[in-house]
Amino acid sequence: MADPFPPTEARERRIGAWISGVAHAGLIASVALGGALFRAPQAPAIRMAPVETMSSVEFEAMAAASRGAGPVGD
């Protein structure tokens, strides 16, 4: 492979390229491994409400009271 830098400034440019490459690789690695790009968003807290179960007889009575007499579904 051909040398991309002329011989007169080869040493200085190589050092600069290595420093830049190492700095960029370190920055990319710290971002990728640190989770700044791939961190999951914080989910909101789940709100709970107290509930009770009711029998079909209790449901029929509640529905009949709200609609009038008669079974539900007729």
MDAnalysis code that builds the backbone (N, CA, C; Angstrom):
import MDAnalysis as mda
import numpy as np

u = mda.Universe.empty(222, n_residues=74, atom_resindex=np.repeat(np.arange(74), 3), trajectory=True)
u.add_TopologyAttr("name", ["N", "CA", "C"] * 74)
u.add_TopologyAttr("resid", np.arange(1, 75))
u.add_TopologyAttr("resname", ["MET", "ALA", "ASP", "PRO", "PHE", "PRO", "PRO", "THR", "GLU", "ALA", "ARG", "GLU", "ARG", "ARG", "ILE", "GLY", "ALA", "TRP", "ILE", "SER", "GLY", "VAL", "ALA", "HIS", "ALA", "GLY", "LEU", "ILE", "ALA", "SER", "VAL", "ALA", "LEU", "GLY", "GLY", "ALA", "LEU", "PHE", "ARG", "ALA", "PRO", "GLN", "ALA", "PRO", "ALA", "ILE", "ARG", "MET", "ALA", "PRO", "VAL", "GLU", "THR", "MET", "SER", "SER", "VAL", "GLU", "PHE", "GLU", "ALA", "MET", "ALA", "ALA", "ALA", "SER", "ARG", "GLY", "ALA", "GLY", "PRO", "VAL", "GLY", "ASP"])
u.atoms.positions = np.array([
    [0.841, -1.173, 0.000],
    [0.000, 0.000, 0.000],
    [0.889, 1.239, 0.000],
    [0.499, 2.228, -0.752],
    [1.300, 3.444, -0.874],
    [1.175, 4.293, 0.383],
    [2.256, 4.991, 0.706],
    [2.276, 5.866, 1.881],
    [1.474, 7.132, 1.558],
    [0.435, 7.459, 2.335],
    [-0.387, 8.629, 2.014],
    [0.269, 9.955, 2.381],
    [1.346, 9.926, 3.153],
    [1.999, 11.163, 3.571],
    [3.351, 11.290, 2.881],
    [3.712, 12.497, 2.447],
    [5.045, 12.678, 1.853],
    [6.125, 12.484, 2.915],
    [7.324, 12.071, 2.509],
    [8.375, 11.759, 3.480],
    [8.787, 12.940, 4.352],
    [8.625, 14.157, 3.898],
    [9.087, 15.298, 4.687],
    [8.233, 15.530, 5.923],
    [6.971, 15.259, 5.855],
    [6.115, 15.469, 7.014],
    [5.480, 14.170, 7.485],
    [6.063, 13.061, 7.139],
    [5.469, 11.762, 7.451],
    [5.374, 11.522, 8.960],
    [6.437, 11.791, 9.694],
    [6.439, 11.472, 11.127],
    [5.399, 12.289, 11.886],
    [5.345, 13.590, 11.646],
    [4.399, 14.446, 12.355],
    [2.954, 14.093, 12.017],
    [2.690, 13.837, 10.755],
    [1.321, 13.519, 10.344],
    [0.901, 12.147, 10.843],
    [1.847, 11.205, 10.887],
    [1.516, 9.873, 11.414],
    [1.151, 9.955, 12.896],
    [1.925, 10.729, 13.646],
    [1.640, 10.883, 15.080],
    [0.260, 11.520, 15.266],
    [-0.021, 12.553, 14.496],
    [-1.331, 13.205, 14.584],
    [-2.465, 12.272, 14.199],
    [-2.255, 11.471, 13.166],
    [-3.292, 10.532, 12.733],
    [-3.523, 9.464, 13.798],
    [-2.450, 8.971, 14.403],
    [-2.601, 7.968, 15.469],
    [-3.326, 8.546, 16.685],
    [-2.945, 9.742, 17.089],
    [-3.598, 10.373, 18.242],
    [-5.083, 10.593, 17.948],
    [-5.381, 11.088, 16.762],
    [-6.775, 11.310, 16.390],
    [-7.546, 9.995, 16.331],
    [-6.944, 8.971, 15.744],
    [-7.611, 7.671, 15.649],
    [-7.885, 7.054, 17.007],
    [-6.900, 7.121, 17.898],
    [-7.082, 6.556, 19.242],
    [-8.135, 7.349, 20.011],
    [-8.112, 8.671, 19.890],
    [-9.103, 9.494, 20.591],
    [-10.513, 9.220, 20.080],
    [-10.670, 9.125, 18.766],
    [-11.992, 8.836, 18.208],
    [-12.461, 7.430, 18.585],
    [-11.577, 6.458, 18.539],
    [-11.957, 5.091, 18.927],
    [-12.355, 5.033, 20.399],
    [-11.621, 5.745, 21.246],
    [-11.974, 5.786, 22.665],
    [-13.317, 6.452, 22.901],
    [-13.582, 7.521, 22.184],
    [-14.865, 8.210, 22.321],
    [-16.018, 7.317, 21.865],
    [-15.857, 6.666, 20.727],
    [-16.903, 5.771, 20.222],
    [-17.116, 4.606, 21.172],
    [-16.045, 4.040, 21.691],
    [-16.173, 2.911, 22.624],
    [-16.854, 3.340, 23.919],
    [-16.506, 4.515, 24.431],
    [-17.133, 4.954, 25.686],
    [-18.614, 5.253, 25.494],
    [-18.989, 5.787, 24.353],
    [-20.409, 6.048, 24.087],
    [-21.163, 4.738, 23.913],
    [-20.585, 3.805, 23.166],
    [-21.275, 2.539, 22.913],
    [-21.361, 1.680, 24.170],
    [-20.284, 1.597, 24.916],
    [-20.285, 0.748, 26.103],
    [-20.917, 1.436, 27.301],
    [-20.910, 2.751, 27.324],
    [-21.499, 3.487, 28.431],
    [-23.009, 3.546, 28.366],
    [-23.588, 3.208, 27.244],
    [-25.031, 3.149, 27.131],
    [-25.694, 4.462, 26.767],
    [-24.953, 5.459, 26.377],
    [-25.572, 6.740, 26.047],
    [-26.460, 6.629, 24.810],
    [-26.093, 5.777, 23.877],
    [-26.896, 5.629, 22.669],
    [-27.985, 4.581, 22.808],
    [-27.755, 3.561, 23.610],
    [-28.652, 2.415, 23.635],
    [-29.361, 2.240, 24.966],
    [-29.436, 3.255, 25.779],
    [-30.102, 3.162, 27.073],
    [-31.603, 3.151, 26.849],
    [-32.288, 2.239, 27.523],
    [-33.739, 2.153, 27.408],
    [-34.385, 3.347, 28.104],
    [-35.434, 3.891, 27.516],
    [-36.094, 5.012, 28.179],
    [-36.765, 4.562, 29.472],
    [-36.830, 5.473, 30.413],
    [-37.458, 5.165, 31.691],
    [-38.967, 5.057, 31.494],
    [-39.521, 3.933, 31.893],
    [-40.963, 3.730, 31.786],
    [-41.655, 4.407, 32.966],
    [-42.812, 4.989, 32.728],
    [-43.528, 5.595, 33.854],
    [-43.972, 4.519, 34.835],
    [-44.109, 4.915, 36.074],
    [-44.506, 3.961, 37.109],
    [-45.925, 3.463, 36.836],
    [-46.137, 2.202, 37.119],
    [-47.450, 1.605, 36.916],
    [-48.357, 2.025, 38.066],
    [-49.510, 2.549, 37.719],
    [-50.462, 2.958, 38.747],
    [-51.402, 1.799, 39.027],
    [-51.508, 1.450, 40.275],
    [-52.363, 0.340, 40.691],
    [-53.632, 0.901, 41.323],
    [-54.721, 0.181, 41.146],
    [-55.994, 0.558, 41.768],
    [-56.552, -0.664, 42.483],
    [-57.108, -0.466, 43.655],
    [-57.691, -1.611, 44.351],
    [-58.961, -2.077, 43.626],
    [-59.111, -3.376, 43.496],
    [-60.278, -3.951, 42.815],
    [-60.871, -5.054, 43.676],
    [-62.111, -5.336, 43.423],
    [-62.789, -6.440, 44.096],
    [-63.506, -7.257, 43.037],
    [-63.635, -8.536, 43.287],
    [-64.401, -9.382, 42.372],
    [-65.842, -9.450, 42.854],
    [-66.739, -9.679, 41.918],
    [-68.152, -9.799, 42.278],
    [-68.737, -11.016, 41.579],
    [-69.713, -11.574, 42.193],
    [-70.367, -12.753, 41.612],
    [-71.350, -12.298, 40.537],
    [-71.831, -13.248, 39.770],
    [-72.802, -12.913, 38.733],
    [-74.114, -12.431, 39.344],
    [-74.456, -12.935, 40.504],
    [-75.682, -12.490, 41.179],
    [-75.545, -11.019, 41.588],
    [-74.388, -10.646, 42.121],
    [-74.169, -9.251, 42.503],
    [-74.180, -8.341, 41.275],
    [-73.600, -8.824, 40.181],
    [-73.589, -8.040, 38.949],
    [-75.000, -7.850, 38.414],
    [-75.782, -8.924, 38.406],
    [-77.172, -8.827, 37.944],
    [-77.948, -7.818, 38.782],
    [-77.745, -7.841, 40.089],
    [-78.458, -6.909, 40.963],
    [-78.035, -5.473, 40.690],
    [-76.752, -5.234, 40.475],
    [-76.268, -3.887, 40.201],
    [-76.774, -3.403, 38.843],
    [-76.743, -4.274, 37.833],
    [-77.220, -3.892, 36.506],
    [-78.718, -3.636, 36.518],
    [-79.462, -4.454, 37.244],
    [-80.914, -4.260, 37.313],
    [-81.247, -2.949, 38.003],
    [-80.483, -2.587, 38.997],
    [-80.736, -1.328, 39.701],
    [-80.454, -0.126, 38.809],
    [-79.502, -0.238, 37.895],
    [-79.166, 0.905, 37.051],
    [-80.072, 1.020, 35.833],
    [-80.610, -0.106, 35.306],
    [-81.432, -0.075, 34.101],
    [-82.917, -0.284, 34.370],
    [-83.224, -0.767, 35.475],
    [-84.604, -1.142, 35.745],
    [-84.661, -2.645, 35.946],
    [-85.809, -3.190, 36.119],
    [-85.959, -4.619, 36.389],
    [-85.653, -5.447, 35.146],
    [-85.274, -6.677, 35.342],
    [-85.010, -7.609, 34.246],
    [-83.574, -8.059, 34.258],
    [-83.321, -9.275, 33.774],
    [-81.950, -9.786, 33.741],
    [-81.127, -9.082, 32.660],
    [-79.847, -9.098, 32.818],
    [-78.936, -8.482, 31.853],
    [-78.853, -9.386, 30.632],
    [-78.859, -8.825, 29.456],
    [-78.718, -9.590, 28.223],
    [-80.035, -9.866, 27.537],
    [-81.133, -9.496, 28.105],
    [-82.429, -9.713, 27.441],
    [-82.856, -8.470, 26.711],
])
